[in-house]
């Protein structure tokens, strides 16, 4: 408590030197003049006294004819005195402290996280209607009511948690997991080949395999029968199911022009800025269109912070336009071949669903037309089975066999 009082009202650290220094200390004690923190260092005595007893201490030290000087002045009175000519700075500090305190009473930002793809704008709008929006006081937010009402209005979510952390509402959403569709067990189906191939393996979970490993099949051939013959010669019709892997050969070709065009940036850029404050948008530009005939646009969004800690309800949005030109470009045969190989790689990632065994490629250069023709054959092991519902005629034909 004493330390707090001395800090508020101020105190001094005095250095006392000379042969009569100790006598001066004894006289202060005798006259009951308050001081504390007596210590000896570097041949001198040091004491502390408050601003209220400082005059009596100085008078006593002068009467004892000792040398003394003030080493430190601490406390609010000395701080204000030091900056009395810089009223603007003091006012700024006080105003900043007031702003920090006041801003801590409001919600300035909403951060969403979700375990799946969802409509973020719709979720934000729902929260706004329920009172969870930027600029409202934290005490006015009824978290439990908002969570319950949100789930009622947005059935696509199974759970929501609104956590207020300082001036930020961290909202965790969980999408409702729909049950996978029940497989259609009605109807009678064969599993047939969707492309040509050489059978690698057959696994029938329902029905009877019609092929074996090493067989060559054509598109449309039956792989797993949906009509099987029982132990005593009777025929049974069912929904065939299973997995059939086959070695397949896929062809790819692409034409790469050696004389082409390319986008090149000029280095010219221009930014357009908008400031959004509590839902109101202020544009700092006259024309929202790009200033260039050809350009790319990059958008950015940033929340402003006070002293890099308190989030303000101010969002700065920028669109940066980068000008480019379309210029003629000639590439070498090696560069064209590299582009073709990249095109093949992208095609395989999109179209090959199984294991790639080998790739055989070749290319030709047509100098007359300045093009590179690239061809490739891909050997892969893929699932080739596809369901085919049987008609009454097909069922009858199978039963007669």
N, C-alpha and C positions, 0 to 999 in steps of 0.2 A: 504493500500500500504506500509506504514511504517513497519507494522508487517511482511509483506512478505520479504522486504529488509533485515530487521534484522534477519529473519529466514535463508535467503540465506547466508548472510555474517557473521553472528554470533554476539552475544552480551553476556554480563556478568551481573550477579546479585551480587552486593557488599554489605557486611555488615560493617558498620562504627560505632565504639564505642569510648567512651571517652568524656571528658568535652568539647573538642574543635570540636566535631563532627558537631555541627550546624554552627560554624564559617567556617569549611571546605566547607560545602554546600554553604554558602554565597560567599566564594571565587570562587568556581566553577561558580556560576552565574555571579560574577563580571568579571571574565576572559572569560566569554562566552564559556566555555567548555561544549559541549553537554552531557546531561544525562536526564533521565526521570524516571518515576515510583517511585518518592520519597514517602516513608511511614515509620512510626515509629512502632516498634513492639519489645516487650521484652527489653525495655531500649536501643535499638539500632536503627540507621537509615539505611534504605535500598534504594539503587538506582540501576538503570540499565544504562549501557553505551555500545556503540558499540565497536567492535574491533579496529575501526579507532581512537576513542578518548580515548581508554583505557590507553595509555602511559601518556597522559596529565593528566588524572584523577589520576593515581597512583602518578605522580610527585607532584601534588598539595596536595594530602593527606599526602604524606611524609613530605612536607614542613610544613604542619599544625600540624605535630607530633601527628597524631591520629592512633588508631589501626583499621585495616581493613583486611578483607579476602574475597576471592571469594567463594560465596555460590553455584552458578550454572554457567555452561558454555553451551550455546545453539547455534545451527546453524550448517550448513554443514561443516565449517572448523574444528570445534571441533570433529564432528562425524568422518570425514576422519582421523583426527589425532589420534583418539582413536583406529581406526582399521587399522592404516597404516602398522602394522606388520602382518596383516591378509589379505593380498592382495587376497588370494584365495577365502576367504569368500565374499569380496566385488565383486570380478569378478563373483562369482556364483550368487549373488543377481542381479547384472546388467544383466547377461546372462538370468536369469530366467524371469526378467521383459521383456527383448527383446523377449524371446520365447512366453510368454503369449500374448504380443501384436501381434506378427507375427501369432500365431496360431488362433487368433480371426478373421483373414482375410480369413480363409479357412473353408470349410465344412468338419466336421470330423465324422458325424454320421447321419444315416437316420432311422427314426422310423415310422413304418407303423401301422395304425389302420384301421379296416374295420368293417362294420356292418354285415358281414356274412362270410361264408367260401370262401376262395379264394386261388389262387396259389401265395404265397408270393414271391417265387423266380422269377417267371415270371414278377411280378410287379416291383421288384427291378431291374431286367435286363432291363426292358423298361425304367425305370428312368435313369439308367446308360447311355443308348444310347442317351437320351435327355439332357445329361449334368448334371444331378442331381446325383452326385456320390462323394464318399469320396475323399478328397484331392484337389478338385477344389476350386478356389477363389470364395468367395460369390458374388463378382461383376460380375462374368461371367455367373451366373445362370439367365436365362430368365424364370421367374416363369410362366408368362402368356402363353408363347409359349409352355413350357413343359406341362402345364396342358391340353392345347388344343390338342397337338399332342398325349399325352397319351390316352385321351378318344377316339381319332380316331383309334389308333392302338389296343386298348383294349375295344371292344364294350360291354364286359360283365359288365363294370362299367358305372354307370350313372353320377357320379360326382367325382371330385378330388379337394382337397385343399392342396396346398404346402405352409406351413408356416415356414419361416426361423426364428428360435429362437436362437440367439447367433451363435454357431457353429453347431447347430443341425437342420436338416430339418424334421419337423413333417408333415407327409403325411397322410391325412384323405381320405379314399376311401369309396365309397358307391356302393354296388352292384346294378345292374339293376334288378328291380323287374319284373319278367315275369308274364303276366296275367294267371290266372288259366285256365286250359283247359275247353272249353265249353262242358257242359254235352251233351252226345249223346242222342238227342231226337228222333232220327230215330229208326226204328225197333219197334217190339212189345215184351215186356218183362213182365214176372211174377216176383214177389219177393217170393223166396222159402227158406226153412230152410236149413242152412248149417250144423246143428247138431240137435240132439234130445233135447227137452226141454219142459217146461210148460210155456205157454204164460203169460207174466207179463203185457204187454201193447202193443197196436197196434196203430200206427199213420200213416195213409195213406194220402200222399199229392197228389198222382195221382193214380187212380185205386180204387179197392173196397176190403176192408178187407175180407179175407176168413176164419179167425179164430177170437176168442175172448179170453179175459182174462180167465185163468184157463184151456184152452184146452191143451191137450198133443199132441205134434207134433213130427214127425220123420224127419230125414234128407231127404230132397227132397220134403216135403209137401209144397203145395202152401200156402203162408201167405197173399199176396196181389195179387188179380187178375188183369191181364192186359187186360182182355176182360170183359166188363161190359154190363149189359142190361139196356137200356134206359127206359124212362117213358112209352113209347108206345110199348115196347117189342122188339125194335131193338137192335142189339148188336154192341158195339163199341170196337175197338181194340186200345190200347195205350201203352205207356211206363210206367209201374207201378213204383211208387216211394213211399218211406216211411221208417219208423223205427219200427222194431219189437224187443221188449225186452222180454227175456225169462229166466226163472230159469233153469240153466243147471248144470250138475254134471260132473266134470272132475276128472280123475284118475291120480295119480302120484305114481311112485315107484322108489326106488334107492337101490343099494347094496353097503354097506360101508365095506371094508375089515378092520379087526382089526389089522392085521399085514401088514404094508405098509412101504414105504420109505419116507424120508423127506430130504429137502435141509438144510444143516447146514453150516454157514460161518466159515472159519478157522481163520479169523482175518488178513490174508495176503492180502495186497493191493499193486498195482503198478499204477502209473499215467504216461501217455504219453502226452507231451505238444507240441502244434503247435502255432506259432505266425504268424498272417496274417497282413501284412503291405501294404496298398494300393493295395490290390488284389494279392499280392505275398505271398505265404505260405512258412514258414520255419519250418521244422520238427526237433524237438530235441529228436529224437529216431531213432534207426536203423531198428527195426522190428515193424510193425504196428499191428501184431497179438498179441493176449493175451498171457502172459507168463505162464498162468496156463491151465491145462487140462480142468477144469470146472470153469467158472467164469461168473459173471454178469458185465455189462459195464454201467457206468454212465457218460454221456457227460455234459459238462458245457462250457459256452461261456461268456467272460467278456471283456468289453471295458476298456482300460487303461485311467486314468485321470491324468492331471497335477495339483498338489496341490488340488486334490479332487474336481476340479471345471471345468477345461478345458478338454474336451474329445479329445483324440488323435486318429489318424487313425490306431490304433494298437489293434487288437483283439487277446486275448489269449484263445485258445481252449484246453480243457483238456478232456481226457478220462481216467476214473479211473476204474480199474479192481479189482473186489472183488472175491477172490477164495472161492469156496464152495465144500463140499463133499456130496455125497448121502449116507445116513446111514439108516439102518433098524430101524423101529419104531413100537412099539406096543402101541395101545391105548385101553382105557377101554370102556365098554359098554356105559357109560354116554358121553364120548367124541365122540364115534361113532354116538350116537343119536343126539348130537349137530351138527355134520357135516351134518347129514341127514336133520335136520330142516333148516340149512342154505341153503342146496341144494334146498329144497322145496320153500323157500322164493325167491331164485333167479329164479326158474322156474315160479313161479306165477307172478313175475314182468315182465317176458318176454312174457307169454302166456295168462294171464287173463287180458282182456281189459275192464272189467266192475267192478261192486261192488262185493266184496267177502262177502258172507253171513255167511258161517261157514266152518270150516275145521275139518274133523274127521280123526285121524291118529292112526296107530298101528305099532308095530314093533316086529320082531322075532329075536332071537339070535341063529345062527347055530354054535355051539361050535366045531363041527367036522371040518368045513371048515373055522372057525374063521371069520365069516361074520355077519353083521347086515342087515337084510332085513326090509326096511321101506316102508309102504304104506300109502297113504292119499287120501281121497275123498274131493274135494272142491266144495262147493255149491256157485254159483255166478249168478248174473243177468247180462247177456251180450246181445249185438246185434247179432241176428242170421240170419238176412235177407241177401240174396244174389240174384243178378239179374240172370235171366235165359231167354234167347231169345227163343221165341216160333217158332216152325216150322210150315209150312203150314198145316201139318197133325194135329198138336195139336190145331191150330186155328180152323180148321174144326170141330174137336171133341168138342171144347168148344162151338162153335156156335150152334151145334146140341143139346146141353143139355138144 
